[in-house]
Amino acid sequence: MAQNNRGNDKRRGRTQVVLLTAALVIVLFYAAGALLARKAILGGLSMAFPSAGCSFKAYRVNPFGYISLKGVLLNVPGKYIFSADEARVEYGFTSLFSGRLRRVYLDNPVLLLQGPSADNGREAVTAGSGFKLPRFMPERLDIYGAEIKRAGDAASFELKGSLHAGFSGSALSELFISADTLRFGQFSAGGIYVYFPGEGKEGRVTLEKFSFKDILLKDVKGTLWMNKDGKAQVLFSPVNLWGGYLEAAADIYGEGSGIKYKCRFRLRDTNLEIVSRELGFSEKVSLSGITAGEATLDGGSAGLGEVSASFGTSSSGGVMNIRDKRILDYLAVQSGRPLQTIYDSLRDYHYRSAVLNVTTAAEELRIYAVFEGGQGKRMFDVRLHGAINNKALNR
């Protein structure tokens, strides 16, 4: 413990020396003239971002108050381009000794991600050690009108919004996020508001709309918690979906150099006829009946990892019709039975009960369904190879 404290004291001492030296250098350059001051700022940016080409259009410096840069541009070829109308760092005399800035302010920053689009914007959600914050955070962080997107492929990842945060040491004491747009692959959301009053306290999450493929949810509300280790938990209130209700919860946490998540969903009183119609497969496979069940998704910034789901129908049963000839041909080949027999057995099939299970193993997704009724039992065992990690489920 004593050794760790000595190490922290040394790092803190180095930070204070750097800040004090920087302040003295700024004072000297401020007195020496604008040309030397500009060179000093460019030198500082080059030290902070050694692989980036750095420039700015104008600047203002108060040696004991702030440094403001207008028209900032950082370019790391093949990785990202960062620009901002203004980047401002505010500090006080005590900042030179505490190692903490008073405020960091960014106005209209734009982060343009470059590189292979197959990454699906993962750079934007891979944040060092997840939610772990650096030791020395500013007292305030204010970002207005931010935009993150991928060059030439905004649909893969795009975020527009503002962020305001307060810090006590390295702990998050307050967070407010307002995002107009969030797109990540086939997920999209709008009207996002997040308020978090600090570790161990209950925050709020609101989404005016959320969509995934053909699924659309409106007025999604939830509560948010975050512990001192940076693990966040979100619990959403039930929302109307497919004639019934959807409940959802999620755990989000940092692991290694990325972010991990585990999402849990519960469906109640779901109308299968509405599901088949709104998801657009009713002309191929039509279903009726009421179902309920649960599903779990595990994954992270590296992609979707595991999927598990289990659903069952109510005692009233329902009707199944498979009309798509390609599906019928496939089932006939797999079962070794005549096509007409398959067609007759899956036309107006009335079932009393049905069970659907979805599981994953390595890169394989397995869908297993059993229907039972007066016309006999119908079983389906479908295995989709390569359906996980940047394959069918991540498109």
KATA-V203395 format. One record per residue. N is the residue number from 0. RES is the residue in three letters. SS is DSSP state (alpha for helix, beta for strand, coil for the rest). D_FIRST is the distance of its C-alpha to the first C-alpha in Angstrom with 1 decimal. Layout:
BEGIN
n res ss d_first
N RES SS D_FIRST
N RES SS D_FIRST
END
This chain:
BEGIN
n res ss d_first
0 MET coil 0.0
1 ALA alpha 3.8
2 GLN alpha 5.4
3 ASN alpha 5.1
4 ASN alpha 6.3
5 ARG alpha 8.7
6 GLY alpha 9.9
7 ASN alpha 10.6
8 ASP alpha 12.3
9 LYS alpha 14.3
10 ARG alpha 15.4
11 ARG alpha 16.4
12 GLY alpha 18.2
13 ARG alpha 20.0
14 THR alpha 21.1
15 GLN alpha 22.4
16 VAL alpha 24.3
17 VAL alpha 25.8
18 LEU alpha 27.0
19 LEU alpha 28.3
20 THR alpha 30.1
21 ALA alpha 31.5
22 ALA alpha 32.9
23 LEU alpha 34.5
24 VAL alpha 35.9
25 ILE alpha 37.3
26 VAL alpha 38.9
27 LEU alpha 40.5
28 PHE alpha 41.7
29 TYR alpha 42.9
30 ALA alpha 45.0
31 ALA alpha 46.2
32 GLY coil 47.7
33 ALA alpha 47.4
34 LEU alpha 47.6
35 LEU alpha 44.6
36 ALA alpha 42.6
37 ARG alpha 43.5
38 LYS alpha 42.5
39 ALA alpha 39.1
40 ILE alpha 38.4
41 LEU alpha 39.6
42 GLY alpha 37.4
43 GLY alpha 34.4
44 LEU alpha 35.3
45 SER alpha 35.9
46 MET alpha 32.4
47 ALA alpha 30.9
48 PHE coil 33.3
49 PRO coil 34.2
50 SER coil 36.3
51 ALA coil 38.2
52 GLY beta 41.4
53 CYS beta 40.9
54 SER beta 43.5
55 PHE coil 44.4
56 LYS coil 47.7
57 ALA beta 46.9
58 TYR beta 44.1
59 ARG beta 43.6
60 VAL beta 41.0
61 ASN beta 40.1
62 PRO coil 37.8
63 PHE coil 36.0
64 GLY coil 36.5
65 TYR beta 36.7
66 ILE beta 37.6
67 SER beta 40.1
68 LEU beta 41.4
69 LYS beta 44.5
70 GLY beta 45.7
71 VAL beta 42.4
72 LEU beta 42.7
73 LEU beta 40.1
74 ASN beta 41.6
75 VAL beta 39.8
76 PRO coil 42.9
77 GLY coil 42.8
78 LYS coil 39.7
79 TYR beta 40.1
80 ILE beta 41.9
81 PHE beta 40.3
82 SER beta 42.4
83 ALA beta 42.2
84 ASP beta 44.8
85 GLU beta 42.2
86 ALA beta 38.5
87 ARG beta 37.2
88 VAL beta 33.9
89 GLU beta 33.7
90 TYR coil 31.4
91 GLY coil 31.6
92 PHE coil 30.9
93 THR coil 27.5
94 SER alpha 26.6
95 LEU alpha 26.6
96 PHE alpha 23.6
97 SER alpha 21.7
98 GLY coil 22.1
99 ARG coil 23.8
100 LEU coil 27.4
101 ARG coil 29.6
102 ARG beta 31.6
103 VAL beta 32.4
104 TYR beta 36.0
105 LEU beta 38.0
106 ASP beta 41.6
107 ASN coil 43.4
108 PRO coil 40.9
109 VAL beta 42.2
110 LEU beta 40.2
111 LEU beta 42.8
112 LEU beta 41.3
113 GLN coil 43.2
114 GLY coil 43.3
115 PRO coil 44.6
116 SER alpha 45.5
117 ALA alpha 44.5
118 ASP alpha 40.9
119 ASN coil 42.1
120 GLY coil 39.8
121 ARG alpha 36.6
122 GLU alpha 35.1
123 ALA alpha 35.4
124 VAL alpha 33.3
125 THR coil 30.8
126 ALA coil 28.0
127 GLY coil 25.1
128 SER coil 22.6
129 GLY coil 24.9
130 PHE coil 24.1
131 LYS coil 20.6
132 LEU coil 21.0
133 PRO coil 19.8
134 ARG coil 17.2
135 PHE coil 20.1
136 MET coil 23.1
137 PRO coil 26.2
138 GLU coil 27.1
139 ARG beta 30.2
140 LEU beta 31.4
141 ASP beta 35.1
142 ILE beta 37.0
143 TYR beta 40.8
144 GLY beta 43.2
145 ALA beta 40.9
146 GLU beta 42.4
147 ILE beta 41.0
148 LYS beta 43.5
149 ARG beta 44.5
150 ALA coil 47.1
151 GLY coil 50.5
152 ASP coil 49.2
153 ALA coil 48.0
154 ALA coil 48.6
155 SER coil 45.7
156 PHE beta 43.2
157 GLU beta 43.8
158 LEU beta 41.9
159 LYS beta 43.3
160 GLY beta 41.7
161 SER beta 39.5
162 LEU beta 35.9
163 HIS beta 34.4
164 ALA beta 30.8
165 GLY beta 28.6
166 PHE beta 24.8
167 SER beta 22.3
168 GLY coil 19.4
169 SER coil 19.0
170 ALA beta 20.5
171 LEU beta 24.2
172 SER beta 26.1
173 GLU beta 29.6
174 LEU beta 31.5
175 PHE beta 35.3
176 ILE beta 36.9
177 SER beta 40.7
178 ALA beta 42.1
179 ASP beta 45.8
180 THR beta 45.6
181 LEU beta 43.3
182 ARG beta 44.7
183 PHE beta 42.9
184 GLY coil 45.4
185 GLN coil 47.8
186 PHE beta 45.5
187 SER beta 46.3
188 ALA beta 45.6
189 GLY beta 46.8
190 GLY beta 46.2
191 ILE beta 42.5
192 TYR beta 40.7
193 VAL beta 37.1
194 TYR beta 35.5
195 PHE beta 32.0
196 PRO coil 30.9
197 GLY coil 27.1
198 GLU coil 24.5
199 GLY coil 25.7
200 LYS coil 29.2
201 GLU coil 32.4
202 GLY beta 33.9
203 ARG beta 37.3
204 VAL beta 38.7
205 THR beta 42.4
206 LEU beta 44.4
207 GLU beta 48.0
208 LYS beta 48.8
209 PHE beta 47.2
210 SER beta 49.0
211 PHE beta 48.6
212 LYS coil 51.7
213 ASP coil 54.5
214 ILE beta 52.3
215 LEU beta 52.1
216 LEU beta 50.2
217 LYS beta 50.7
218 ASP beta 48.9
219 VAL beta 45.7
220 LYS beta 43.3
221 GLY beta 39.9
222 THR beta 36.7
223 LEU beta 33.3
224 TRP beta 29.8
225 MET beta 26.4
226 ASN coil 23.0
227 LYS coil 19.6
228 ASP coil 19.2
229 GLY coil 22.4
230 LYS coil 24.8
231 ALA beta 28.2
232 GLN beta 31.0
233 VAL beta 34.6
234 LEU beta 37.4
235 PHE beta 40.9
236 SER beta 43.9
237 PRO beta 47.0
238 VAL beta 49.3
239 ASN beta 52.9
240 LEU beta 53.4
241 TRP coil 56.4
242 GLY coil 58.1
243 GLY beta 55.2
244 TYR beta 51.5
245 LEU beta 48.3
246 GLU beta 44.8
247 ALA beta 41.7
248 ALA beta 37.9
249 ALA beta 35.1
250 ASP beta 31.4
251 ILE beta 30.0
252 TYR beta 26.5
253 GLY beta 24.8
254 GLU beta 24.5
255 GLY coil 23.8
256 SER coil 25.8
257 GLY beta 28.2
258 ILE beta 29.1
259 LYS beta 30.2
260 TYR beta 32.5
261 LYS beta 34.3
262 CYS beta 37.5
263 ARG beta 39.6
264 PHE beta 43.2
265 ARG beta 45.8
266 LEU beta 49.5
267 ARG beta 52.0
268 ASP beta 55.8
269 THR beta 55.9
270 ASN beta 59.4
271 LEU alpha 59.8
272 GLU alpha 63.0
273 ILE alpha 61.0
274 VAL alpha 58.2
275 SER alpha 60.7
276 ARG alpha 62.6
277 GLU alpha 59.6
278 LEU coil 57.9
279 GLY coil 61.2
280 PHE coil 62.0
281 SER coil 64.7
282 GLU coil 67.5
283 LYS coil 66.0
284 VAL beta 64.6
285 SER beta 65.5
286 LEU beta 63.9
287 SER coil 64.4
288 GLY coil 62.7
289 ILE beta 59.6
290 THR beta 56.2
291 ALA beta 52.7
292 GLY beta 49.4
293 GLU beta 45.9
294 ALA beta 44.2
295 THR beta 40.6
296 LEU beta 39.5
297 ASP beta 36.3
298 GLY beta 35.4
299 GLY beta 33.6
300 SER coil 33.9
301 ALA coil 35.2
302 GLY beta 38.1
303 LEU beta 39.3
304 GLY beta 37.9
305 GLU beta 39.5
306 VAL beta 42.3
307 SER beta 43.5
308 ALA beta 46.3
309 SER beta 48.7
310 PHE beta 51.8
311 GLY beta 54.8
312 THR beta 58.1
313 SER coil 59.7
314 SER coil 62.6
315 SER coil 65.1
316 GLY coil 64.5
317 GLY beta 65.8
318 VAL beta 67.6
319 MET beta 66.5
320 ASN beta 68.5
321 ILE beta 67.6
322 ARG coil 69.9
323 ASP coil 68.3
324 LYS alpha 70.5
325 ARG alpha 67.7
326 ILE alpha 65.7
327 LEU alpha 68.8
328 ASP alpha 69.6
329 TYR alpha 66.1
330 LEU alpha 66.3
331 ALA alpha 69.7
332 VAL alpha 68.6
333 GLN alpha 65.5
334 SER alpha 67.5
335 GLY coil 70.7
336 ARG coil 72.9
337 PRO coil 75.6
338 LEU alpha 74.5
339 GLN alpha 77.0
340 THR alpha 75.5
341 ILE alpha 72.0
342 TYR alpha 73.4
343 ASP alpha 75.2
344 SER alpha 72.3
345 LEU coil 70.0
346 ARG coil 72.5
347 ASP coil 72.4
348 TYR beta 70.2
349 HIS beta 69.7
350 TYR beta 66.6
351 ARG coil 65.6
352 SER beta 61.9
353 ALA beta 59.5
354 VAL beta 55.9
355 LEU beta 53.8
356 ASN beta 50.6
357 VAL beta 48.6
358 THR beta 45.9
359 THR beta 44.3
360 ALA beta 43.5
361 ALA coil 42.2
362 GLU coil 44.5
363 GLU beta 47.2
364 LEU beta 48.0
365 ARG beta 50.2
366 ILE beta 52.5
367 TYR beta 54.3
368 ALA beta 56.8
369 VAL beta 59.4
370 PHE beta 62.4
371 GLU beta 64.7
372 GLY beta 68.1
373 GLY coil 71.8
374 GLN coil 72.3
375 GLY beta 69.8
376 LYS beta 66.2
377 ARG beta 64.8
378 MET beta 61.6
379 PHE beta 59.7
380 ASP beta 57.0
381 VAL beta 55.9
382 ARG beta 53.2
383 LEU beta 52.1
384 HIS beta 50.6
385 GLY coil 48.2
386 ALA coil 47.9
387 ILE coil 44.1
388 ASN coil 42.0
389 ASN coil 44.1
390 LYS coil 47.3
391 ALA alpha 49.5
392 LEU alpha 46.9
393 ASN alpha 45.1
394 ARG coil 48.3
END
